[in-house]
């Protein structure tokens, strides 16, 4: 596991072709999971390479290093969730709507029979 791309591995005539590997991925869920895991490890390898690239960068190579780092970060964000740009926030919100009438009885519309009814509030005012 040294971060060699699958396309490069499959270009060796002694190894299965890329299309054959993709067939195996489609047919075998366990193999597909192993490929995903290998790609996550490869992304981590690329992140380690980023540190090395930054440590050895000089004024002449900084533009090339910057492009490599951009690509490595992008790939890591797609393969390793913790490095992704988006964070998923799950929210469970319960809203209670209450009001009091003239006789100070509290009315609660939260537990209505219909979800649509719970989300609709109407107000009727009495004439004086």
BELRAKA-V605703 format. One record per residue. N is the residue number from 1. SS is DSSP state (alpha for helix, beta for strand, coil for the rest). Layout:
N,SS
N,SS
//
This chain:
1,coil
2,coil
3,coil
4,coil
5,coil
6,alpha
7,alpha
8,alpha
9,alpha
10,alpha
11,coil
12,coil
13,coil
14,coil
15,coil
16,coil
17,coil
18,alpha
19,alpha
20,alpha
21,alpha
22,alpha
23,alpha
24,alpha
25,alpha
26,alpha
27,alpha
28,coil
29,alpha
30,alpha
31,alpha
32,alpha
33,alpha
34,alpha
35,alpha
36,alpha
37,alpha
38,alpha
39,alpha
40,alpha
41,alpha
42,alpha
43,alpha
44,alpha
45,alpha
46,alpha
47,alpha
48,alpha
49,alpha
50,alpha
51,alpha
52,alpha
53,alpha
54,alpha
55,alpha
56,alpha
57,coil
58,coil
59,coil
60,coil
61,coil
62,alpha
63,alpha
64,alpha
65,alpha
66,alpha
67,alpha
68,alpha
69,alpha
70,alpha
71,alpha
72,alpha
73,alpha
74,alpha
75,alpha
76,alpha
77,alpha
78,alpha
79,alpha
80,coil
81,alpha
82,alpha
83,alpha
84,coil
85,coil
86,coil
87,coil
88,coil
89,coil
90,coil
91,coil
92,coil
93,coil
94,coil
95,coil
96,coil
97,coil
98,beta
99,beta
100,beta
101,coil
102,coil
103,coil
104,coil
105,coil
106,beta
107,beta
108,beta
109,coil
110,coil
111,coil
112,coil
113,coil
114,coil
115,alpha
116,alpha
117,alpha
118,alpha
119,coil
120,coil
121,coil
122,coil
123,coil
124,coil
125,coil
126,coil
127,coil
128,coil
//
